[in-house]
Amino acid sequence: MRKLLPLIGTPSGSHPGGRSAMTCRFRCGDACFHEVPNTSSNEYVGDVIAGALSRRSMMRAAAVVTVAAAGAGAVGVAGAPSAQAAPAAGKGHGRPSKASGARGLRFTPVAPNTDDAVTVPEGYRQDVVIRWGEPILRGAPAFDPEKQSAGAQAGQFGYNNDFLALLPLRGEHDRQLLVANHEYTDEVLMFRGYDPENPTREQVEIAWAAHGLSVVAVQEERRSGRLTAVSRHRLNRRITATSEFRLTGPAAGSDLVRTSADRSGRKVLGTLNNCSGGTTPWGTTLHGEENFNQYFANSSRDTDKRYGIGTGATERKWERFDKRFDVAREPNEVHRFGYVVELDPYDPESTPRKHTALGRFKHEAATVRLTQDGRPVVYTGDDERFDYFYKFVGSKRMRHGNSRWAREHNLSLLDEGTLYVAKLSGDSPAIEIDGTGTLPRDGEFDGGGEWIPLVTATEDGAVSHVEGMSAEEVCVFTRLAGDKVGATKMDRPEDIEPSPTTGKVYVALTNNSNRGKAGYAGPDEANPRNSNKHGHVLELTERWNRADATRFGWSLFLVAGDPEDPATYFAGFPKDRVSPISCPDNVAFDDHGNLWISTDGNALGSHDGLFGVATRGDRRGELKQFLTVPTGAETCGPLVQDRRVLVAVQHPGEVDGASVEQPASSWPDGPGKIVRPAVVAVWRADGRDIGV
């Protein structure tokens, strides 16, 4: 019988899942301890929306036209510049031991553990690619935790790396371009002697510079999967909380986004809380602004309450140093965050864009596929308990080629099209969905659904499909639009990824401890467990397998937790042959069609990790753990190539009571060194492809 590890960090019951209180505090502003923003019945929006909309928009509403549309090798400290994964005890450095599994998943699973290390399978090695603070721009100094400055950080790799992309560098042999999100800062682990009640201007400006995005060239070692950052490359770039962005789409230029600093409503400074993202077929990267609400203080509006924006001071106190973070003083600034950001990493002089046509909410992801005639479709989730997931279908076709004309055209693709929200229904009697996770009599949680149109943007303007809301209001108050059309309340929809081999779409639903509690929505077939602390993965099949379809079928591919728990499900695969998994977050695919799942907040007592699972064939549902991350860390940004796996090790050492003076982790550089988020590459010691 499998024994689960004891819960670590916070005493049991004080925080949902396996997250520490410190992570909840800095990452999402203690969202789980605040009132759930979605209080709608999904029959009507009522007083919340009525109070938010202007008389002008209510008069326009009459003109709205609705249209459809087991054993493992571990590394105690993996971070010395040339560190490599040590072999498992008593094993050699050669080829991995033979392991059965789907092609791409033939490795010996890593056992659940609480080691302060990145632990990888037997026969695999690892190395840190780049850490927080490493210089990437010309003139940036080497990292010194005791001599940090905003100027230095603006030229160094940012903090808390999340989404990762690797893009080709034409004409540069064995080099690729790494793009990384920097989701948030944890000042307690960044600054010695940090006083959370009285941050200094210097500390705040360093934090501004540590947010955002990094673009850095990396050099591949031919004989392995090791990658090394190339400092001062011509394409290296830092985007921060004070960089200039361009607002595009239906809301751009509207009264809702104009501020005292930007009367045009088209120029925004900075991007915040970039979580997961995606790459586009035209060579750009997308980045989702997630928990942006926690950066804004002193709101008294119902529309802001729906987004979880507080009435008092923020944790970081940025509003003391820039009035744009004070809603009472600059009410529209908060309307300029919560979008999908698009970056052209091949043009270091380009201005990144915020696409209002994709809606405003806590975007966890933004992944792209093309329709049969070459139009973009973007899937994105709203990472909040009882919120929704969305699809945008573009109306313009992608142009091929790398000319300036083609690239400029493609950068406008996400400004015209229709934004939809998902509404799901089950095919089993409600009495069979009792909140325990017991499968209904047909043996599967499944059903159908439809994409409900919210707004359509065209070259000549935009039209709302939501009664009582203008197009601009739908794009800025998208959650309220979803409420009004009756979208399905989900258990924290996070990353969403279409399979490149089958076209099926996979939605990671991380958890929802409030499901079924008094005053909240009860279980339904798509979210079948009350107090859902382990999460699940939904598999969606668009009608006729067309990306632009408005109807779909769905089933729960995976219901996470301890396989010995009868409430878990692994696509029908024997549960005595899978790894335990909890809180699925970011997802990715390999070239074999396997889904890779990283976790956030493991509620089974082990550290978070990365898992691979077969999605088809006779091994469909076979799930195997590939790695675990250090104490207090989360596994982010998984990227699986033929010869390497990349993960972003986010917030290592983020354990309650930890600080610079009293660290909870010594990763990645060992005892006596400050703990640093970092990107890690993993490869086979024999140089062969991953998992074959």
C-alpha positions in Angstrom: 0.0 0.0 0.0 1.4 3.4 -1.0 2.1 5.7 1.9 1.6 9.4 1.4 4.1 11.8 2.8 3.1 14.0 5.7 2.1 17.5 4.7 4.9 20.1 4.9 5.0 23.8 5.5 1.8 25.2 6.9 -0.1 23.1 9.4 -2.9 21.1 7.9 -6.1 23.0 7.3 -4.6 26.5 7.4 -4.2 26.8 3.6 -5.9 25.0 0.7 -3.8 22.3 -1.0 -0.1 22.2 -0.3 0.7 25.9 -0.8 2.4 27.8 1.9 0.8 30.9 3.3 3.8 32.9 2.0 3.1 31.8 -1.6 -0.6 32.7 -1.3 0.4 36.1 0.1 2.8 37.2 -2.6 1.6 35.2 -5.7 -2.1 35.9 -5.6 -2.8 38.2 -2.7 -4.3 35.4 -0.6 -7.1 34.9 -3.1 -8.3 31.7 -1.4 -8.9 33.6 1.8 -11.0 36.3 0.2 -14.6 36.1 -0.9 -15.0 34.3 -4.2 -15.4 37.1 -6.8 -18.1 35.2 -8.8 -21.3 35.5 -6.8 -23.5 35.3 -9.8 -26.3 32.8 -10.2 -25.5 32.8 -14.0 -29.2 33.5 -14.6 -28.7 37.2 -14.6 -26.1 39.6 -13.4 -28.4 41.9 -11.4 -27.2 44.8 -9.4 -23.5 44.3 -10.0 -23.6 44.9 -13.7 -26.4 47.4 -13.5 -24.3 49.6 -11.2 -21.3 49.3 -13.4 -22.6 50.2 -16.8 -23.1 53.8 -17.8 -26.5 55.3 -19.0 -24.8 55.7 -22.4 -24.2 51.9 -22.7 -27.6 51.0 -21.5 -29.2 53.1 -24.2 -26.9 51.4 -26.8 -28.0 48.0 -25.6 -31.1 48.0 -27.7 -29.0 48.1 -30.8 -26.9 45.1 -29.9 -27.1 42.3 -32.5 -26.5 38.7 -31.3 -24.7 36.4 -33.7 -23.4 32.8 -33.2 -20.1 31.9 -33.5 9.6 4.2 -8.0 13.1 5.0 -8.0 14.9 8.2 -9.0 18.2 10.0 -9.1 18.4 13.1 -7.0 20.6 16.2 -6.9 21.0 17.8 -3.5 22.2 21.1 -5.0 21.7 21.4 -8.7 22.8 24.9 -9.2 26.6 25.3 -9.3 27.3 26.5 -12.9 28.5 23.1 -14.0 26.4 20.9 -11.7 25.0 17.7 -13.2 22.4 15.3 -12.0 24.0 12.6 -9.8 23.1 9.0 -10.6 20.7 7.1 -8.3 22.5 5.4 -5.5 24.4 2.4 -6.7 23.7 3.1 -10.4 26.0 4.2 -13.2 25.9 7.2 -15.4 25.0 5.4 -18.6 21.8 4.6 -20.4 18.6 4.6 -18.3 17.3 1.2 -17.1 14.8 -0.3 -19.4 11.3 1.0 -18.5 8.0 0.2 -20.2 5.7 2.9 -21.2 4.3 4.8 -24.1 7.0 6.1 -26.5 8.3 9.3 -25.0 7.5 8.1 -21.4 9.9 5.2 -21.1 11.7 6.2 -17.9 11.6 5.0 -14.4 9.2 7.3 -12.5 10.5 9.5 -9.8 9.0 8.7 -6.4 7.2 11.4 -4.4 9.6 13.1 -2.1 10.4 16.3 -0.1 14.1 16.7 -1.1 15.5 20.2 -1.4 16.6 19.4 -5.0 15.4 18.9 -8.5 15.1 15.1 -8.7 15.1 13.4 -12.1 14.9 9.8 -13.3 17.7 7.4 -13.3 20.0 7.9 -16.2 19.1 11.6 -16.6 21.2 14.7 -15.9 20.3 18.3 -15.3 21.8 21.8 -15.1 20.6 25.3 -14.4 20.2 27.3 -17.6 19.8 30.8 -16.0 19.0 32.2 -12.5 17.3 35.3 -11.2 19.8 38.2 -11.4 22.1 36.8 -14.1 23.1 39.7 -16.5 21.6 39.4 -20.0 22.0 43.0 -21.3 25.1 45.0 -22.1 26.3 46.9 -19.0 24.4 44.9 -16.5 26.5 43.9 -13.5 27.0 40.4 -12.1 24.3 39.6 -9.5 25.1 40.7 -5.9 22.2 40.1 -3.5 23.6 42.8 -1.1 24.0 45.4 -3.8 20.8 45.2 -5.8 19.5 48.2 -7.7 16.6 48.8 -10.1 19.1 49.7 -12.9 20.9 46.5 -12.5 17.8 44.4 -12.3 16.5 45.9 -15.5 19.4 44.3 -17.3 19.3 41.0 -15.4 17.1 37.9 -15.6 13.9 38.6 -13.7 12.4 36.9 -10.7 10.0 33.9 -10.4 10.2 32.5 -14.0 7.0 30.8 -15.2 6.1 30.3 -18.9 9.0 29.3 -21.2 9.4 29.3 -24.9 12.3 28.2 -27.1 12.4 29.7 -30.6 14.8 29.0 -33.5 17.6 31.4 -34.2 18.2 31.3 -38.0 21.8 31.4 -39.0 23.1 30.8 -35.5 24.2 27.2 -35.2 23.1 25.4 -32.0 21.5 28.5 -30.6 17.8 29.2 -29.7 16.0 32.1 -28.2 14.6 31.6 -24.7 11.6 33.7 -23.6 10.5 33.6 -20.0 7.7 35.2 -17.9 8.4 36.7 -14.5 5.2 36.3 -12.6 5.7 38.0 -9.3 8.2 39.0 -6.6 8.6 37.8 -3.1 10.4 40.7 -1.4 10.9 38.7 1.9 13.2 36.3 0.0 14.8 39.0 -2.1 15.9 41.6 0.4 17.8 41.2 3.7 15.9 42.9 6.5 12.8 43.5 4.5 10.0 45.4 6.4 6.7 44.5 4.7 5.0 47.5 6.3 7.6 49.9 5.1 9.2 49.0 1.8 11.7 51.5 0.5 11.4 53.1 -2.9 14.6 51.3 -4.0 13.1 47.9 -3.1 9.8 48.8 -4.9 11.7 49.9 -8.0 13.8 46.7 -8.0 10.6 44.7 -7.8 9.1 46.6 -10.8 12.3 45.7 -12.7 12.1 42.1 -11.6 8.6 41.6 -13.1 7.8 41.2 -16.7 9.5 39.2 -19.4 13.1 38.1 -20.4 14.4 37.3 -23.9 17.8 35.6 -23.9 19.7 33.6 -26.4 20.9 30.2 -25.3 23.7 28.0 -26.6 23.2 24.2 -26.9 25.9 21.7 -26.1 25.9 19.3 -29.0 26.6 16.1 -27.0 23.9 16.7 -24.4 20.8 18.7 -23.7 22.6 21.3 -21.7 21.8 25.0 -22.5 23.9 28.0 -21.5 22.7 31.6 -21.6 24.4 33.9 -24.0 24.8 37.2 -22.2 24.7 40.5 -24.2 23.2 38.9 -27.4 21.7 41.4 -29.8 18.2 40.0 -29.2 18.4 39.8 -25.4 15.8 42.0 -23.8 14.1 42.8 -20.6 10.4 43.9 -20.3 9.5 45.3 -16.9 6.6 46.9 -15.0 7.6 50.2 -16.4 8.1 49.3 -20.1 5.9 50.7 -22.7 3.0 48.6 -24.2 0.4 49.3 -26.8 -3.3 48.7 -26.1 -5.1 47.3 -29.1 -8.6 45.9 -29.9 -12.1 47.2 -29.1 -11.3 48.7 -25.7 -8.3 50.6 -26.9 -8.9 54.4 -26.8 -12.2 54.0 -24.9 -13.2 56.0 -21.9 -12.7 52.9 -19.7 -8.9 52.9 -20.2 -8.0 56.5 -20.4 -5.9 57.9 -17.5 -4.4 61.2 -16.4 -1.0 59.9 -17.8 -2.5 58.6 -21.0 -5.4 60.6 -22.4 -5.3 58.4 -25.6 -6.1 55.2 -23.8 -3.6 53.4 -25.9 -0.3 53.5 -24.1 0.3 51.4 -21.0 3.3 51.1 -18.8 4.3 47.6 -17.8 2.9 44.1 -17.5 2.1 42.3 -14.2 1.8 38.8 -13.0 2.6 37.0 -16.2 1.8 33.4 -15.7 1.6 30.9 -18.5 1.4 31.7 -22.2 2.0 30.3 -25.6 3.8 30.6 -28.9 2.2 31.6 -32.2 2.6 30.1 -35.7 3.9 33.5 -36.9 6.8 33.6 -34.4 5.6 35.7 -31.5 5.0 34.8 -27.9 1.8 35.3 -25.8 1.8 36.0 -22.1 -1.2 36.0 -19.8 -1.6 38.7 -17.1 -3.0 36.7 -14.2 -3.3 37.9 -10.6 -3.0 41.6 -11.5 -5.7 42.6 -8.9 -3.3 42.3 -6.0 -1.2 45.3 -7.2 -4.1 47.8 -6.9 -5.3 49.5 -3.7 -8.3 51.3 -2.3 -11.2 50.3 -4.6 -14.8 50.8 -3.8 -16.4 49.7 -7.1 -18.5 46.5 -7.6 -16.8 45.9 -10.9 -13.5 45.8 -9.2 -14.9 43.4 -6.5 -15.8 41.0 -9.3 -12.0 41.0 -10.1 -10.9 40.6 -6.4 -9.4 44.1 -6.1 -9.2 45.1 -2.5 -10.6 48.1 -0.6 -7.4 48.8 1.4 -3.6 48.8 1.0 -1.8 46.2 -1.0 0.8 43.8 0.3 3.7 45.5 -1.6 2.5 49.1 -1.0 3.3 50.2 -4.5 0.5 52.7 -4.3 2.7 54.8 -2.0 5.2 55.3 -4.8 3.1 55.6 -7.9 -0.5 56.8 -7.8 -1.5 54.6 -10.8 -1.7 51.7 -8.3 -4.2 53.6 -6.2 -7.7 53.0 -7.7 -9.1 55.9 -5.7 -6.7 58.3 -7.4 -6.4 56.7 -10.8 -9.6 54.6 -11.3 -8.9 53.4 -14.9 -5.4 52.2 -14.6 -6.5 48.8 -13.3 -8.6 48.4 -16.5 -5.3 48.3 -18.4 -4.2 45.0 -16.9 -5.5 41.5 -17.1 -4.9 41.0 -20.8 -3.0 38.7 -23.1 0.3 40.3 -24.1 2.0 39.6 -27.4 5.7 40.1 -27.8 7.9 39.9 -31.0 11.1 38.5 -29.6 12.9 38.9 -32.9 12.5 42.6 -32.8 14.1 44.1 -29.7 12.8 47.6 -30.6 9.2 46.5 -31.0 6.4 47.6 -28.6 4.6 44.7 -27.0 0.8 44.7 -27.4 -2.1 44.0 -25.0 -5.0 42.5 -26.9 -8.3 43.6 -25.4 -10.3 41.5 -28.0 -9.2 38.4 -26.0 -10.9 39.8 -22.8 -9.8 40.9 -19.4 -9.6 38.5 -16.6 -6.9 36.4 -14.8 -5.4 34.9 -17.9 -3.4 31.7 -17.0 -2.5 30.8 -20.6 -2.9 31.7 -24.2 -2.3 28.8 -26.6 -2.8 29.0 -30.4 -3.9 26.7 -33.2 -5.0 27.6 -36.7 -8.3 26.9 -38.4 -8.3 24.9 -41.7 -8.2 28.2 -43.6 -5.3 29.7 -41.5 -7.1 31.8 -38.9 -5.9 31.9 -35.3 -7.8 30.3 -32.4 -6.6 31.2 -28.9 -7.6 29.2 -25.8 -7.3 30.8 -22.4 -8.5 30.1 -18.9 -9.5 32.4 -16.0 -7.6 31.2 -12.9 -10.2 31.7 -10.2 -12.5 29.5 -8.3 -15.8 29.2 -10.2 -14.7 31.2 -13.2 -14.6 30.3 -16.9 -12.5 29.3 -19.9 -12.6 31.1 -23.2 -11.8 30.8 -26.9 -11.0 33.5 -29.4 -11.5 32.8 -33.1 -9.8 35.3 -35.4 -11.3 36.5 -38.7 -8.0 37.2 -40.6 -5.7 34.6 -42.1 -2.1 34.3 -41.1 0.4 35.4 -43.8 3.5 33.3 -44.3 7.0 34.6 -44.7 9.2 36.8 -42.6 8.9 40.1 -44.4 8.1 43.3 -42.4 4.7 43.4 -44.2 3.8 39.9 -43.2 4.9 40.3 -39.6 3.0 43.5 -39.2 -0.1 41.9 -40.6 0.2 38.9 -38.3 0.7 41.1 -35.2 -2.9 42.4 -35.9 -4.5 38.9 -36.1 -5.6 38.9 -32.5 -7.4 42.2 -32.8 -10.2 41.0 -35.1 -12.5 38.0 -34.4 -15.0 36.7 -31.9 -14.4 36.0 -28.2 -16.5 33.0 -26.8 -17.0 31.6 -23.3 -17.6 27.9 -22.6 -20.9 26.4 -21.3 -20.9 22.7 -20.5 -23.6 20.2 -19.8 -23.2 16.6 -18.5 -25.0 13.5 -20.0 -25.6 11.7 -16.6 -28.6 12.3 -14.2 -27.8 14.9 -11.6 -28.5 12.3 -8.8 -25.4 10.4 -10.0 -23.1 13.4 -9.5 -23.0 13.3 -5.7 -19.8 15.3 -5.0 -17.7 12.2 -4.0 -16.1 11.7 -7.4 -17.8 8.4 -7.9 -18.2 7.7 -11.6 -21.7 7.8 -13.0 -23.3 4.6 -14.3 -22.0 5.2 -17.8 -18.4 5.0 -16.5 -17.2 8.4 -17.4 -17.7 12.1 -16.6 -18.6 13.5 -20.0 -21.1 15.6 -21.9 -21.3 18.3 -24.5 -21.0 22.1 -24.6 -21.2 25.2 -26.6 -19.1 28.3 -27.1 -21.2 31.4 -26.4 -20.2 34.5 -28.3 -19.4 37.6 -26.2 -18.0 40.2 -28.6 -17.0 40.4 -32.3 -14.3 42.8 -33.4 -13.8 43.9 -37.0 -11.8 46.4 -38.9 -14.8 48.7 -38.8 -15.6 48.4 -35.2 -17.0 45.9 -32.7 -20.4 44.5 -31.7 -21.4 43.1 -28.3 -23.4 39.9 -28.1 -24.2 40.5 -24.4 -27.4 42.3 -23.7 -26.8 45.6 -21.8 -23.1 45.7 -22.4 -21.2 47.6 -25.1 -18.3 45.9 -26.9 -15.8 48.0 -24.9 -17.4 46.9 -21.7 -17.4 43.2 -22.6 -13.6 43.5 -23.3 -12.9 45.3 -20.0 -15.5 43.5 -17.8 -15.3 40.1 -19.4 -16.1 38.2 -16.2 -19.4 40.1 -15.9 -20.2 39.2 -19.5 -19.5 35.5 -18.8 -21.8 35.7 -15.8 -24.6 37.2 -17.8 -24.6 34.6 -20.5 -24.5 31.7 -18.1 -21.0 30.3 -18.6 -20.1 27.2 -16.6 -18.3 27.8 -13.3 -15.1 25.7 -13.3 -12.6 24.7 -10.6 -9.8 27.2 -11.5 -9.2 26.7 -15.2 -5.5 27.3 -15.8 -3.4 26.2 -18.7 -5.2 25.0 -21.9 -3.3 23.2 -24.7 -4.6 21.7 -28.0 -2.9 18.5 -29.0 -0.8 18.9 -32.2 -1.5 15.3 -33.1 -5.2 14.8 -32.4 -6.6 18.3 -32.1 -8.2 17.5 -28.8 -7.9 20.4 -26.2 -6.8 19.8 -22.6 -7.8 22.1 -19.8 -6.0 21.9 -16.4 -8.4 22.6 -13.5 -6.2 23.0 -10.5 -8.5 22.8 -7.5 -11.5 24.4 -5.7 -11.8 23.9 -2.0 -15.1 25.8 -2.0 -17.0 23.6 -4.4 -20.1 22.3 -2.6 -19.8 24.5 0.5 -22.7 26.4 1.8 -23.4 29.4 -0.5 -21.3 28.1 -3.4 -22.0 26.0 -6.5 -22.3 22.3 -5.9 -20.8 19.6 -8.0 -21.6 19.1 -11.7 -20.4 16.5 -14.1 -17.5 18.7 -15.3 -16.5 19.5 -11.7 -17.7 16.4 -9.8 -16.0 16.6 -6.4 -16.9 18.7 -3.5 -14.0 20.4 -1.7 -11.9 19.6 -4.7 -8.3 19.9 -3.4 -6.5 17.8 -6.1 -8.0 19.1 -9.4 -8.6 17.4 -12.7 -7.9 17.6 -16.5 -10.7 18.0 -19.0 -10.4 16.7 -22.6 -12.4 18.7 -25.1 -13.2 17.7 -28.7 -14.4 20.4 -31.0 -17.2 19.4 -33.3 -15.9 17.9 -36.6 -12.5 18.6 -35.0 -12.7 22.1 -36.3 -11.0 24.8 -34.2 -13.7 27.3 -35.1 -16.6 25.1 -34.2 -19.2 26.5 -31.7 -20.1 23.1 -30.2 -17.9 20.5 -28.5 -17.9 17.2 -26.6 -15.9 16.8 -23.4 -14.8 14.2 -20.9 -12.7 14.2 -17.8 -9.4 12.7 -18.9 -7.9 12.7 -15.4 -9.3 13.2 -11.9 -6.2 13.8 -9.8 -5.2 12.6 -6.3 -3.8 9.4 -4.7 -4.5 6.5 -7.1 -5.7 4.5 -4.2 -8.5 7.0 -3.6 -11.6 5.7 -5.4 -12.4 9.3 -6.4 -9.5 9.4 -8.8 -9.5 8.4 -12.5 -6.8 8.1 -15.1 -8.7 7.7 -18.4 -9.5 4.2 -17.4 -5.8 3.1 -17.1 -5.1 0.7 -14.1 -4.5 2.9 -11.1 -1.9 0.7 -9.5 0.4 1.6 -12.4 0.3 5.4 -12.3 2.1 8.1 -10.2 0.1 10.1 -7.6 -0.6 13.7 -8.9 -2.2 16.7 -7.3 -3.1 20.2 -8.5 -2.4 20.2 -12.3 -1.4 23.6 -13.5 0.7 24.1 -16.7 0.5 21.6 -19.5 2.5 20.9 -22.7 2.8 18.3 -25.4 5.8 16.3 -26.8 6.2 15.2 -30.4 4.7 11.8 -29.5 1.4 13.2 -28.4 1.9 12.8 -24.7 0.6 15.4 -22.3 3.0 16.8 -19.8 1.6 18.3 -16.6 3.3 20.4 -14.0 1.7 20.9 -10.6 1.2 23.8 -8.2 0.3 23.2 -4.5 0.6 19.4 -4.3 -1.9 18.4 -1.5 -0.5 14.8 -1.2 2.6 15.9 0.9 5.2 15.6 -1.8 6.9 18.4 -3.5 5.5 19.6 -6.8 6.6 18.0 -10.0 6.3 17.3 -13.7 4.4 14.3 -15.1 4.0 12.7 -18.5 0.8 10.9 -19.5 -0.2 9.1 -22.7 -3.3 10.4 -24.3 -4.0 7.7 -26.8 -3.4 4.0 -27.5 -3.6 1.1 -25.1 -1.5 3.1 -22.6 -3.9 6.1 -22.6 -4.0 7.4 -19.0 -0.7 6.0 -17.9 0.8 8.8 -15.9 4.5 8.9 -14.7 6.3 11.4 -12.6 9.4 12.8 -14.4 10.8 15.2 -11.8 10.2 17.0 -8.5 11.3 20.5 -7.5 13.0 21.8 -4.3 11.4 22.8 -1.0 8.7 25.5 -1.4 9.0 25.6 -5.2 6.4 25.2 -8.0 7.0 23.5 -11.3 6.3 25.9 -14.2 6.6 26.4 -17.9 7.3 22.8 -19.0 8.8 22.6 -22.4 9.5 19.2 -23.9 11.8 18.8 -26.9 13.3 15.7 -28.4 16.5 15.7 -26.3 15.6 17.9 -23.4 12.9 19.0 -20.9 12.9 22.5 -19.5 11.1 23.6 -16.4 11.0 26.9 -14.6 11.6 26.3 -10.9 9.5 29.1 -9.4 9.6 30.5 -5.8 12.0 27.9 -4.2 12.2 28.3 -0.5 8.9 30.0 -0.3 7.9 28.4 3.0 6.1 30.1 5.9 8.6 31.9 8.2 11.4 31.8 5.6 13.5 34.9 4.8 16.9 35.9 3.5 18.2 35.5 7.0 16.5 32.2 7.7 16.2 30.4 4.3 14.1 27.3 4.0 16.0 26.1 0.9 19.6 26.2 -0.3 18.7 25.6 -3.9 20.2 26.2 -6.4 23.7 27.3 -5.2 24.1 25.6 -1.9 24.3 26.7 1.8 25.2 30.3 2.5 23.8 31.5 -0.9 20.5 33.3 -1.5 17.8 31.1 -2.9 17.1 32.0 -6.5 14.3 31.0 -9.0 15.9 29.5 -12.1 15.3 27.6 -15.3 16.5 24.0 -15.4 17.2 21.7 -18.4 17.1 17.9 -18.1 18.5 15.4 -20.6 19.5 11.8 -21.0 23.0 11.0 -19.9 23.5 8.9 -23.1 22.4 11.8 -25.3 19.4 10.0 -26.8 15.9 11.3 -27.0 13.7 11.8 -23.9 11.7 8.7 -22.9 12.4 6.4 -25.9 
